[in-house]
């Protein structure tokens, strides 16, 4: 069962809504960028995510395969959401960017991004962006 969460960046330039469970299944990735920015995130189908404001204030960073689109606020630098390499049809949302009051629990699953090509074969992460 999904509920509507709202959230945004530190300065408020980016605001969004996302339909997701109150009990979040969050991935903690150890790839080079996720480890540096402590990118814990949960994944939803793109249709469950709605950017309410700030489209003109988003910057994007890519590297290596350029499949992941690491988006962040141009003003405050906070990443609230991004397009993961594992789920190009979905959105990875950082739970710390959600407004308080709608998350009941967070279950964290380790994702071995250092060995992405091998680990992607042993996880159900790609199913998270399916309707």
LUMRO-752923 format. One record per residue (C-alpha): x, y, z; residue number from 0. Coordinates in Angstrom, 2 decimals. Example, Ala and Ser with C-alpha at 12.3 -4.5 7.8 and 13.67 -1.06 7.14 Angstrom:
# residues 2
[[12.30, -4.50, 7.80], 0]
[[13.67, -1.06, 7.14], 1]
//
This chain:
# residues 131
[[0.00, 0.00, 0.00], 0]
[[1.36, 3.38, -1.02], 1]
[[0.90, 6.77, 0.56], 2]
[[1.84, 10.22, -0.68], 3]
[[5.13, 11.55, 0.69], 4]
[[6.29, 15.09, 0.01], 5]
[[9.83, 16.38, 0.11], 6]
[[12.44, 18.73, -1.22], 7]
[[15.96, 20.04, -1.06], 8]
[[17.49, 22.13, 1.72], 9]
[[16.81, 25.56, 0.20], 10]
[[13.29, 24.66, -0.96], 11]
[[13.89, 25.26, -4.67], 12]
[[13.03, 21.62, -5.44], 13]
[[9.72, 20.18, -4.22], 14]
[[8.24, 16.80, -5.12], 15]
[[5.65, 14.20, -4.23], 16]
[[6.16, 10.45, -4.37], 17]
[[3.75, 7.56, -3.88], 18]
[[5.56, 4.90, -1.86], 19]
[[4.94, 2.69, 1.15], 20]
[[5.18, 4.14, 4.66], 21]
[[7.65, 1.32, 5.36], 22]
[[10.51, 2.06, 2.98], 23]
[[12.90, -0.47, 1.42], 24]
[[16.09, 1.56, 1.05], 25]
[[19.26, 0.61, -0.81], 26]
[[22.70, 1.56, 0.49], 27]
[[25.10, 1.38, -2.43], 28]
[[28.88, 1.23, -2.12], 29]
[[29.78, 2.38, -5.65], 30]
[[32.24, 5.26, -5.84], 31]
[[29.70, 8.11, -5.96], 32]
[[27.09, 6.64, -3.63], 33]
[[29.73, 5.92, -0.99], 34]
[[31.06, 9.49, -1.15], 35]
[[27.64, 11.14, -0.86], 36]
[[26.02, 8.45, 1.32], 37]
[[23.31, 7.92, -1.28], 38]
[[20.73, 5.79, 0.50], 39]
[[17.62, 5.66, -1.69], 40]
[[14.37, 3.85, -2.39], 41]
[[13.15, 3.24, -5.92], 42]
[[9.71, 3.87, -7.39], 43]
[[8.31, 3.71, -10.93], 44]
[[8.67, 7.09, -12.67], 45]
[[4.86, 7.36, -12.75], 46]
[[4.82, 7.47, -8.91], 47]
[[7.09, 10.53, -8.75], 48]
[[5.96, 14.10, -9.46], 49]
[[8.27, 17.12, -9.48], 50]
[[6.17, 20.03, -8.20], 51]
[[8.69, 22.83, -8.61], 52]
[[12.28, 23.53, -9.52], 53]
[[12.80, 21.80, -12.89], 54]
[[14.90, 24.78, -13.98], 55]
[[17.03, 24.48, -10.83], 56]
[[18.23, 20.89, -11.41], 57]
[[21.78, 20.05, -12.43], 58]
[[22.82, 16.58, -13.60], 59]
[[26.08, 14.71, -13.17], 60]
[[27.00, 11.50, -15.01], 61]
[[30.16, 9.40, -15.20], 62]
[[31.44, 5.99, -16.32], 63]
[[28.52, 4.44, -18.30], 64]
[[26.52, 7.72, -18.09], 65]
[[23.35, 5.70, -17.52], 66]
[[22.69, 6.99, -14.00], 67]
[[21.56, 10.62, -13.93], 68]
[[22.66, 12.09, -10.61], 69]
[[20.46, 15.16, -10.25], 70]
[[20.84, 17.80, -7.56], 71]
[[19.72, 21.33, -6.69], 72]
[[21.87, 24.01, -8.35], 73]
[[21.43, 26.27, -5.31], 74]
[[22.04, 24.10, -2.25], 75]
[[23.60, 21.01, -3.86], 76]
[[21.25, 18.50, -2.22], 77]
[[20.32, 15.36, -4.16], 78]
[[16.71, 14.47, -3.42], 79]
[[16.19, 12.08, -6.32], 80]
[[17.97, 10.66, -9.34], 81]
[[17.66, 8.12, -12.14], 82]
[[19.57, 4.97, -11.11], 83]
[[21.56, 2.90, -13.57], 84]
[[19.76, -0.17, -12.28], 85]
[[16.33, 1.37, -12.88], 86]
[[16.34, 3.82, -15.80], 87]
[[12.53, 3.56, -15.85], 88]
[[12.31, 4.65, -12.21], 89]
[[13.37, 7.26, -9.70], 90]
[[15.66, 6.78, -6.72], 91]
[[14.48, 9.00, -3.86], 92]
[[16.57, 9.81, -0.80], 93]
[[14.52, 9.23, 2.36], 94]
[[16.30, 12.07, 4.16], 95]
[[14.76, 14.53, 1.67], 96]
[[11.19, 13.59, 2.68], 97]
[[9.21, 15.87, 4.94], 98]
[[8.70, 14.44, 8.45], 99]
[[5.59, 12.51, 9.39], 100]
[[4.90, 9.91, 6.69], 101]
[[7.71, 7.34, 7.05], 102]
[[6.97, 4.59, 9.57], 103]
[[10.12, 2.52, 9.13], 104]
[[13.19, 2.09, 6.94], 105]
[[14.67, -1.28, 6.02], 106]
[[18.16, -0.93, 4.55], 107]
[[19.56, -3.40, 2.02], 108]
[[23.19, -3.27, 0.98], 109]
[[23.78, -3.01, -2.78], 110]
[[27.27, -3.95, -3.97], 111]
[[27.81, -1.19, -6.52], 112]
[[31.57, -1.77, -6.47], 113]
[[30.75, -5.05, -8.25], 114]
[[27.69, -3.73, -10.09], 115]
[[27.71, -6.10, -13.06], 116]
[[27.81, -9.17, -10.80], 117]
[[25.49, -7.91, -8.06], 118]
[[22.73, -6.75, -10.41], 119]
[[22.23, -10.43, -11.31], 120]
[[21.53, -11.43, -7.68], 121]
[[19.10, -8.73, -6.54], 122]
[[15.48, -7.77, -7.21], 123]
[[16.30, -4.05, -7.41], 124]
[[15.18, -3.83, -11.04], 125]
[[11.67, -4.92, -10.05], 126]
[[11.29, -1.83, -7.82], 127]
[[10.55, 0.47, -10.77], 128]
[[7.85, -1.78, -12.28], 129]
[[4.19, -0.87, -11.87], 130]
//
